[in-house]
Amino acid sequence: MNFTELIPATLLRRYKRFLADVELADGSRLTVHCPNTGAMTGCAEPGSPVWLSVSDSKTRKYPHTWELVDTTEGMACIHSARANRVVEEAIVGGRVETLAGYDSLRREVKYGEGSRADLQLDDPERGRCTLEVKSVTLCRGGDGVFPDAVSDRARKHLRELQQLAEAGERAVIFFCVFHAGIQRVKPAWDIDPAYGEALVAATAAGVEAMAWVADISPVGIQLARELPVELQT
């Protein structure tokens, strides 16, 4: 995924979940949209270098969107919705070998109890493969932990993937690592132990847990390599 052109700035503060104030190189200040509802621990420190995209929509109150941040442990993308596109591009491009070779790919497919799968692969011979994509940015000394806040929705997705796996379908929880400092992915047992338990149960039932770290720069983002997923506490 390539960016058209990002604007560098300095983060002043993030607040009300969806807003942040930044300072541009010329000293002017802007309020921008923050497209991340999580705690963003380690990714929202005042004074951090950040990069912004700009929308040409006439209806947006805040045309600038916060995309990237340079943290003390490496570059991160805080725009969690970008993960779906980055993973899709990697699958279509054949870079994720274990998910290559399917006949078709669809987005936002209804399944479970009113949920929509981020991606669904299908093939006449191999059957369906349903993917839930999660963006990981919380870095603790090389460990990428998920989620960064208690998430009932994330646990619901795991239960629904588990139901698919138990019915004989392929189901994948795909951790898209959006932080350069992360070397492995683990459940955030101290933040949401119920999620960790749900992940252990889902994988035991046949859900595949995959993690890939992305190369991130103001030019663009693409998946780079697979990382281990460790489930122990």
C-alpha positions as CSV (number, residue, x, y, z in Angstrom):
1,M,0.0,0.0,0.0
2,N,1.5,3.3,-1.1
3,F,0.7,6.7,0.3
4,T,0.3,9.6,-2.1
5,E,2.1,12.1,0.1
6,L,2.2,12.4,3.9
7,I,2.8,15.6,5.9
8,P,5.3,15.4,8.8
9,A,4.3,17.0,12.1
10,T,4.9,16.7,15.8
11,L,2.3,15.3,18.1
12,L,1.1,17.6,20.9
13,R,-1.6,15.5,22.4
14,R,-4.2,12.8,21.6
15,Y,-7.6,13.2,23.3
16,K,-11.3,12.2,23.1
17,R,-10.1,9.0,21.4
18,F,-10.7,10.3,17.9
19,L,-8.8,13.6,18.0
20,A,-5.2,14.8,18.2
21,D,-3.4,18.1,18.1
22,V,-0.2,18.4,16.1
23,E,2.3,21.1,15.2
24,L,3.6,21.5,11.6
25,A,7.1,22.4,10.5
26,D,6.1,26.0,10.1
27,G,4.8,26.2,13.7
28,S,1.1,26.2,12.9
29,R,-1.1,23.8,14.8
30,L,-3.9,21.5,13.6
31,T,-6.5,19.3,15.1
32,V,-6.5,16.0,13.2
33,H,-8.6,12.8,13.1
34,C,-7.1,9.9,15.1
35,P,-8.3,6.6,13.4
36,N,-7.6,4.3,16.4
37,T,-10.0,3.6,19.2
38,G,-7.5,1.7,21.4
39,A,-5.3,2.8,24.2
40,M,-2.4,3.4,21.8
41,T,0.1,2.8,24.6
42,G,3.6,3.9,23.5
43,C,2.3,5.4,20.3
44,A,0.8,8.7,21.5
45,E,3.6,10.3,23.4
46,P,3.7,14.1,23.1
47,G,6.7,15.3,21.0
48,S,6.7,12.2,18.8
49,P,7.2,12.7,15.0
50,V,4.0,11.8,13.2
51,W,2.8,11.8,9.6
52,L,-0.6,12.9,8.3
53,S,-2.7,12.2,5.2
54,V,-5.1,14.7,3.8
55,S,-8.7,14.1,2.5
56,D,-10.2,16.2,-0.2
57,S,-13.7,15.5,1.2
58,K,-15.7,18.7,1.6
59,T,-17.8,17.2,4.4
60,R,-15.0,16.3,6.8
61,K,-14.6,18.6,9.8
62,Y,-10.9,17.6,10.2
63,P,-9.4,16.8,6.7
64,H,-6.1,15.6,8.1
65,T,-5.7,12.0,9.4
66,W,-2.9,10.8,11.6
67,E,-1.3,7.8,9.9
68,L,2.2,7.0,11.3
69,V,4.3,7.7,14.4
70,D,8.0,7.3,15.1
71,T,8.1,5.7,18.6
72,T,11.1,5.1,20.8
73,E,11.0,1.5,19.7
74,G,10.4,2.0,16.0
75,M,8.0,3.3,13.3
76,A,4.3,2.4,13.8
77,C,1.1,2.8,11.9
78,I,-1.7,3.8,14.1
79,H,-4.4,3.7,11.4
80,S,-5.7,0.3,12.3
81,A,-8.1,0.1,9.3
82,R,-5.1,0.1,7.0
83,A,-4.3,-3.5,8.1
84,N,-7.1,-5.1,6.0
85,R,-5.8,-3.5,2.8
86,V,-2.1,-4.4,3.6
87,V,-3.0,-8.0,4.3
88,E,-5.2,-8.3,1.3
89,E,-2.5,-6.9,-1.0
90,A,0.0,-9.4,0.4
91,I,-2.4,-12.4,-0.1
92,V,-3.3,-11.3,-3.6
93,G,0.4,-10.8,-4.4
94,G,1.2,-14.3,-3.2
95,R,3.5,-13.2,-0.4
96,V,1.7,-15.1,2.3
97,E,2.3,-18.7,1.0
98,T,0.0,-20.4,3.4
99,L,-2.9,-18.3,2.1
100,A,-2.0,-18.4,-1.6
101,G,-3.8,-20.2,-4.4
102,Y,-7.4,-19.5,-3.6
103,D,-9.8,-18.8,-6.5
104,S,-11.4,-15.7,-5.1
105,L,-11.2,-13.1,-2.3
106,R,-14.1,-11.1,-0.8
107,R,-14.2,-8.4,1.9
108,E,-16.7,-7.8,4.7
109,V,-18.5,-11.1,4.3
110,K,-21.4,-11.7,6.8
111,Y,-20.9,-14.6,9.1
112,G,-21.5,-15.6,12.7
113,E,-23.9,-13.5,14.9
114,G,-24.1,-10.4,12.8
115,S,-20.4,-10.1,12.2
116,R,-18.5,-9.4,9.0
117,A,-15.3,-11.2,8.2
118,D,-12.5,-8.9,7.2
119,L,-11.5,-11.2,4.3
120,Q,-12.9,-14.5,3.0
121,L,-11.0,-16.7,0.5
122,D,-12.8,-19.3,-1.5
123,D,-11.8,-22.1,-3.9
124,P,-13.9,-24.9,-5.5
125,E,-11.5,-27.6,-4.3
126,R,-10.1,-26.1,-1.0
127,G,-13.3,-24.6,0.3
128,R,-13.6,-21.4,2.3
129,C,-11.1,-19.6,4.5
130,T,-12.3,-16.9,6.8
131,L,-9.9,-14.3,8.1
132,E,-10.2,-11.8,10.9
133,V,-7.4,-9.2,10.7
134,K,-6.1,-7.4,13.9
135,S,-3.7,-4.5,13.9
136,V,-1.0,-4.9,16.6
137,T,0.9,-1.8,17.8
138,L,1.5,-2.3,21.6
139,C,5.2,-3.1,21.9
140,R,6.8,-4.3,25.1
141,G,10.5,-5.0,24.6
142,G,10.0,-6.9,21.3
143,D,6.7,-8.5,22.4
144,G,3.6,-7.3,20.4
145,V,0.6,-7.8,22.7
146,F,-3.0,-7.8,21.7
147,P,-5.4,-6.2,22.5
148,D,-4.3,-3.0,24.0
149,A,-7.6,-2.5,25.8
150,V,-10.4,-4.9,26.9
151,S,-12.3,-5.9,23.7
152,D,-15.5,-7.8,23.8
153,R,-15.7,-7.5,20.0
154,A,-12.3,-9.2,19.5
155,R,-13.4,-12.1,21.8
156,K,-16.7,-12.4,19.8
157,H,-14.7,-12.7,16.6
158,L,-12.6,-15.5,18.1
159,R,-15.7,-17.4,19.2
160,E,-17.2,-17.1,15.7
161,L,-13.9,-18.3,14.1
162,Q,-13.9,-21.2,16.5
163,Q,-17.4,-22.2,15.4
164,L,-16.3,-22.2,11.8
165,A,-13.2,-24.4,12.6
166,E,-15.3,-26.8,14.6
167,A,-17.6,-27.1,11.6
168,G,-14.7,-28.1,9.4
169,E,-13.9,-24.8,7.7
170,R,-10.6,-23.0,7.6
171,A,-10.5,-20.0,10.0
172,V,-7.6,-17.6,10.6
173,I,-6.9,-14.9,13.1
174,F,-4.3,-12.8,11.3
175,F,-2.2,-10.3,13.5
176,C,-1.0,-7.6,11.2
177,V,2.0,-6.1,13.2
178,F,2.1,-2.4,12.6
179,H,5.1,-1.7,14.8
180,A,8.8,-2.1,13.7
181,G,10.0,-3.0,17.2
182,I,7.8,-6.1,17.5
183,Q,9.4,-9.5,17.1
184,R,6.7,-11.9,18.3
185,V,3.0,-11.7,19.1
186,K,1.3,-12.7,22.4
187,P,-2.1,-12.2,24.0
188,A,-2.2,-9.3,26.4
189,W,-2.9,-11.5,29.4
190,D,-2.6,-8.6,31.9
191,I,-5.0,-6.3,29.9
192,D,-7.7,-8.8,28.7
193,P,-7.1,-12.3,30.2
194,A,-10.5,-13.4,28.7
195,Y,-9.1,-12.7,25.3
196,G,-6.1,-14.8,26.0
197,E,-8.3,-17.7,27.1
198,A,-10.5,-17.3,24.0
199,L,-7.4,-17.3,21.8
200,V,-6.1,-20.5,23.4
201,A,-9.5,-22.2,23.1
202,A,-9.9,-21.1,19.4
203,T,-6.5,-22.4,18.4
204,A,-7.0,-25.6,20.2
205,A,-10.2,-26.0,18.1
206,G,-8.3,-25.5,14.9
207,V,-8.3,-21.7,14.3
208,E,-4.9,-20.7,12.8
209,A,-3.1,-17.8,14.5
210,M,-0.7,-16.0,12.1
211,A,1.4,-12.9,12.6
212,W,3.2,-10.8,10.0
213,V,5.2,-7.6,10.6
214,A,5.0,-4.8,8.1
215,D,7.6,-2.6,6.7
216,I,6.4,1.0,7.5
217,S,7.5,4.3,6.0
218,P,6.0,7.6,4.9
219,V,6.2,6.1,1.4
220,G,4.0,3.1,2.1
221,I,3.3,-0.1,4.0
222,Q,3.7,-3.8,3.0
223,L,3.9,-7.1,4.9
224,A,7.6,-8.2,5.3
225,R,7.9,-11.4,7.2
226,E,6.1,-13.9,9.5
227,L,6.5,-13.7,13.2
228,P,5.9,-16.3,15.9
229,V,2.6,-16.3,17.9
230,E,3.2,-17.4,21.5
231,L,0.1,-18.2,23.6
232,Q,1.6,-18.9,27.0
233,T,1.1,-16.4,29.9
